[in-house]
Amino acid sequence: HVSHDNEWPYNVYGGLQDNGSWKGPSRSPGGISSGDWQVVGGGDGFWAFADPKDSNTLYVEYQGGQLSRVDVATGESKSIKPFAREGEEELRFNWNTPIHLSPTRANTLYYGSQVLHFSTDRGDSWTTISPDLTTDTPEHQETPGGPIHSDHTGVEVFNTIFSLVPSPHQAGTIWVGSDDGLVHITRDDGANWTDITPPDMPRFATVNRIEVSPHRAGRAFLAVQRYRMDDWKPYIFRTNDYVESWDLLTDGTNGIPGDHWVRVVREDDVRPGLLYAGTEFGAFVSFDDGNRWQPLQMNLPATPVTDT
């Protein structure tokens, strides 16, 4: 993720498998060197966000829902992971738990387990603002390895929220996708939720990323993958009308090959209908709102593109 500090170069944040979360400049005199990077979190680094009002305050997470607020200036780190209250169901956090800062409200965070957690004080306290937004399938929640020898590291946790996006256009509107094929939306801060799963959503697919159009509030895209069930097909869904209908923008014949599963889709900030897709084998672009796709490789090798 890139901070929106007023000064160039911008700061870039990201996680590394087994090597924590890092902060570094988008450019440096003579080129970016290893000495330009700073460790800001531990574990398997995943999401990392800078507070838009204070670039010294970072929110970083590592595997299994471990979440911290870090003060880069002092080095102080505070765990702010939400926990179930006494008598409540145990929380299920994905290995790669989604977190988002509100684009319309200061100090406000959203965090996903099987329910959506909401904080207005930078993670010092949390409120649950949704029911279970997954299929909540009991056989998906058994301990791997059985009763004799547990084989449970946390990566096996299923029936979880995998993607979430608060609308940049309307406060209180939040889009949520699960790792077992469901999509929900609230337009009133979680008081009411609507299941908006596309009718053609493959069973138990992972809603890998949700993109709300920067141009229109009711327009959104889903990047969906199902390769762990031996389904390599590309799935990109689009709605233009708050999900009165969904369109599948990938059929395996309109540019993205039928065995290139999709990790992310983005719409250009300036030009509506200019779309970018990251697949397991490279990047693609569409100039006509997803009707046709073409490679955006140039000298990029065949490699996973997980964000754009």
C-alpha positions, 0 to 999 in steps of 0.5 A: 500500500502507498501512503498519500503523504504530501511530500514525494517520494511516497512511502510504500508498505507491504508484508513478506512471508516469514519476514514481517511488514516493511516500510520504504520509499517509492524512490531514492537517490541512486536507487532504492537500497536495502538500507532504505527499508524499515521493519514495522511488524513481525510474523508473516506480514500481510496488510499494512496501512498508514493512518491518513492523518498521521503517517507515523501511525501504522496498522499492521497484521500477521497471520491468523488475525494478529493486528497491531498499531505501531508508532514508527517514531517511537517504535511502540507497538500495541496489539489491537486484535479483537476477541470474542466476549465471554459466551460468544462464539470463537472468532475465525480469522483467515490466515490473511485477515482483511483490514481497512481504514475508513476513507470517510471517517478518522480513527475508524477501522474495519476488521473481518473474522466471520463477522465484521468488527468496527472501531472508532478509536484506532482499535482500542475497542471493537464493536461487532456490526454484522452476523456471520457473513460466511456459509458457517459450514460445520464440516469446514471447521473441524481441526485438521489431523483429527483427534489424535494429532492436531495439524493446525497452524491457522492457515487451515481456518475456513468460513471467514471474511476474506475481503472488505471495502468501505465505500469511498463515496458513502459513509456507512456503506461496506462491501464484504466477501468471504472465502466460501463464496458469499458477498454482502453489503450494508448501507447503514453501518451494519444495521442491515445486511443484504446477501448480494452474491452473484447467481453465477458465483462458483460454490465455495469460491474465494472472493479475493478482492472487491473494487468499488469504482472510483467513479460511481457509488453503485459500481463494483467489481469482484475478483474471485478465485477457486484454484484450491478446488482445482478450478483455474478459471478466471472470474471477474464480476461487475455490477453497475447498480448496487447489484440489481444484476451482475455481469461476468467479464471473463469467459476464458475466450475474451482475452484472459485465458481459461486457466489464468485465475484472477487475484485482483481487478482495479478501475482506472482512477481517471478513465471509467471503463479502463480496467486492470486485472492481476492473474496468477500468470501476469497482468491484463488490461481492458479498454472497454469495461471488460468486454475484451482483455489483452496482456499488459506484460511488456518485459514482465515475466509470467508471475503472479500479480496480486495487486495493481 
